[in-house]
Amino acid sequence: MENPQLDFSQDMTYGDYLHLDQILNAQHPLSPEHNEMLFIIQHQTSELWIKLMLHELRAAVDNIACDRIQPALKMLARVSKIMEQLVHAWDVLATMTPPEYSALRPYLAHSSGFQSYQYRLVEFMLGNKNGAMLKPHAHRSDLLAQVEAAYQAPSLYDESLRLLARRGLQLPDSHLQRDWTQPYKADTQVEQAWLEVYRASERHWELYQLGEKLTDLEDAFRLWRFRHVTTVERIIGFKRGTGGTSGVAYLRKMLDVVLFPELWALRTDL
């Protein structure tokens, strides 16, 4: 039997719930180039995934700060999966060739992913603090306020170390109360605390799982960064970025940033 004809005129539809009219009409190419649609959608969808990433990261940090570890573990696992989605998104953008991008680039003016305030929030929440990175957002006081709040707050790793201390592990006071705007510095006493967790994983099971979830997250973040720099080099070579950065050189420098250094260093000593 055929399904009856449904009348959705009085009900919320799929498109209504997802606001598809607004989303699908948010692409406004400025050039006559066929490939600009790819460029726009690539970046719009990435920003949506980053929005979800921030939603999960904020909740994970809050849960860790309140000793609710199991929900935080699930959220961090989801963040790593979101990063996998972002890694594969570069595969699509990489189908754009250098001549195709060169034809599009003049229409971008000085707009650049470097100006993404959501990405800056992710960086700051993961502990890569740099006050100079506030400047690209100075033109929007509302966005600057969000970025500054993340800049001044304890990072995901900071809160994780405070959790270790609450669970009875010995950590230096310098890493439990400090100026959160300063870049994180590795410490041998912090590594020893993590080593204690890993050497007695059954006794410290939740903390052990947290350490591995943080390692998973940084692993995925490194892949995201690497795929970014490779795609940019493939498409524009060593030209300067539209936002004024040195382009590939700047992105390669970011590959050297280690977010959770003791979790990587301890593997040598296990």
Secondary structure by P-SEA (a helix, b strand, c coil): ccccccccccccccccccaaaaaaacccccccccaaaaaaaaaaaaaaaaaaaaaaaaaaaaaaaacccaaaaaaaaaaaaaaaaaaaaaaaaacccaaaaaaaccccccccccccaaaaaaaaaaccccccccccccccaaaaaaaaaaaacccaaaaaaaaaaaabbbbbcccccccccccbbbbaaaaaaaaaaaaacccaaaaaaaaaaaaaaaaaaaaaaaaaaaaaaaccccccccccccaaaaaaaaccccccaaaaaacccc
